[in-house]
Amino acid sequence: MELIGYPLRLDETFAALADPTRRAILARLASGQASVMELAQPFAMTQPAISKHLKVLERAGLISRSRDAQRRPCRLEARPLAEADAYLQGYRRFWDASFQRLDGLLDEIKTRDAKRKKRQRRKP
């Protein structure tokens, strides 16, 4: 389901990305799938705490878990990140256009100032 052209899970995506631990987990998963224990290693927190973070990421669709015998490896899911990027792309275009207009205005001011200084130097 979409609201004004954007998926409803966009709120869940940004809420999940708001936490630095979850962003670090996603960064780790960008290099390949990993088990919960592997994901928990760099953090000073318990495995149940990491599992809670993984549930948030899974609910947002940012990761998926499969079953491999006794392991449940996690892997990154790209679609929610692509949807977030598409949402942000509109703002990126807005800011790019705004900065281009500002650059144009600054160039006009510099040109005007240079002409004014040149005219002032010519006056005796």
C-alpha positions in Angstrom: 0.0 0.0 0.0 1.2 3.5 -0.8 0.6 6.9 0.6 1.2 9.9 -1.8 3.4 7.7 -4.0 5.6 6.3 -1.2 5.3 2.9 0.5 3.9 2.9 4.0 6.8 1.0 5.3 9.0 4.0 4.7 8.2 5.1 8.3 9.4 1.7 9.6 12.5 2.0 7.4 13.5 5.4 8.8 12.7 4.3 12.3 14.9 1.3 12.0 17.7 3.4 10.5 17.5 5.9 13.3 19.5 3.6 15.6 23.3 3.4 15.2 23.5 -0.2 16.2 21.0 -1.2 13.5 22.9 0.9 11.0 26.1 -0.9 12.0 24.3 -4.3 11.6 23.2 -3.3 8.1 26.7 -2.2 7.2 28.0 -5.6 8.3 25.4 -7.4 6.3 26.3 -5.4 3.2 29.4 -7.6 3.0 27.4 -10.8 3.2 25.0 -12.8 5.3 25.9 -13.5 9.0 24.6 -15.3 12.0 23.2 -13.6 15.1 26.3 -14.5 17.0 28.5 -13.0 14.3 26.5 -9.8 14.3 26.6 -9.6 18.1 30.4 -9.9 18.2 31.5 -6.2 17.8 28.8 -4.9 20.3 29.0 -4.7 24.0 25.4 -6.1 24.4 23.7 -9.4 24.9 22.6 -11.7 22.2 18.9 -11.1 23.2 19.5 -7.3 22.8 20.9 -7.9 19.3 17.9 -10.1 18.5 15.6 -7.2 19.4 17.5 -5.0 16.9 17.2 -7.7 14.3 13.5 -8.0 14.8 13.1 -4.3 14.2 15.2 -4.6 11.0 13.2 -7.6 9.9 9.8 -6.0 10.6 11.0 -3.0 8.5 11.9 -5.5 5.7 15.6 -4.4 5.8 16.8 -7.9 6.6 15.6 -11.5 6.1 16.5 -14.7 7.9 16.7 -18.1 6.5 17.3 -21.5 8.1 20.5 -23.4 7.5 20.4 -26.4 9.8 20.8 -24.9 13.3 21.9 -21.5 11.9 19.5 -18.7 11.0 21.7 -16.4 8.9 20.5 -12.9 8.3 20.9 -11.1 5.0 20.4 -7.6 3.8 17.3 -6.8 1.8 17.8 -4.0 -0.7 14.2 -3.0 -1.6 13.4 -0.8 1.5 16.7 1.0 1.2 16.0 1.6 -2.5 12.5 3.0 -1.6 14.1 5.3 1.0 16.7 6.4 -1.6 13.9 7.1 -4.1 12.1 9.2 -1.5 15.2 11.2 -0.6 16.0 11.7 -4.3 13.2 14.3 -4.6 14.8 16.3 -1.8 18.2 15.8 -3.4 17.0 17.3 -6.6 15.4 20.2 -4.7 18.6 21.0 -2.9 20.7 20.6 -6.0 18.5 23.1 -7.9 18.6 25.5 -4.9 22.4 25.4 -4.7 22.6 25.9 -8.5 20.4 29.0 -8.2 22.5 30.3 -5.3 25.7 29.7 -7.3 24.2 31.7 -10.2 23.3 34.5 -7.9 26.8 34.6 -6.3 28.3 34.6 -9.8 26.1 37.6 -10.7 27.1 39.5 -7.6 30.8 38.8 -8.2 30.5 40.0 -11.8 28.6 43.1 -10.7 31.2 43.9 -8.0 34.1 43.3 -10.4 32.5 45.7 -12.9 31.9 48.3 -10.2 35.5 48.1 -9.0 36.7 48.4 -12.5 34.6 51.6 -13.1 35.8 53.1 -9.8 39.5 52.6 -10.8 38.9 54.4 -14.1 37.5 57.5 -12.4 40.2 60.2 -11.8 
